[in-house]
Amino acid sequence: MLFLAALLLGAASQPAPADRIFINARVWTGIPAAPMAEALAIRGDRIVAISTAAEVRRRQGPRTTITDQIGRA
């Protein structure tokens, strides 16, 4: 029983994969302490992550489309 609970908690802590990830971008966050980011992830019609490329790529799944913005906004 304890094993099942640990398994379910582990699955719940794993974020759902993004549909699209944009890397090497210039993303304005609106946060004064960290106004710019380099990547973002989208799932459905929601932005689910804005951060470094490495952090956002944690949301990558087998069907995630990755677009390299090559520094574009």
Secondary structure in CASP SS format (residue, H / E / C, confidence):
PFRMAT SS
TARGET T0000
AUTHOR 0000-0000-0000
METHOD secondary structure of the structure
MODEL  1
M C 1.00
L H 1.00
F H 1.00
L H 1.00
A H 1.00
A H 1.00
L H 1.00
L H 1.00
L H 1.00
G H 1.00
A H 1.00
A H 1.00
S H 1.00
Q C 1.00
P C 1.00
A C 1.00
P C 1.00
A C 1.00
D C 1.00
R E 1.00
I E 1.00
F E 1.00
I E 1.00
N C 1.00
A C 1.00
R C 1.00
V E 1.00
W E 1.00
T C 1.00
G C 1.00
I C 1.00
P C 1.00
A C 1.00
A C 1.00
P C 1.00
M E 1.00
A E 1.00
E C 1.00
A E 1.00
L E 1.00
A E 1.00
I E 1.00
R E 1.00
G C 1.00
D C 1.00
R E 1.00
I E 1.00
V E 1.00
A E 1.00
I E 1.00
S E 1.00
T C 1.00
A H 1.00
A H 1.00
E H 1.00
V H 1.00
R H 1.00
R H 1.00
R H 1.00
Q C 1.00
G C 1.00
P C 1.00
R C 1.00
T C 1.00
T E 1.00
I E 1.00
T E 1.00
D E 1.00
Q C 1.00
I C 1.00
G C 1.00
R C 1.00
A C 1.00
END
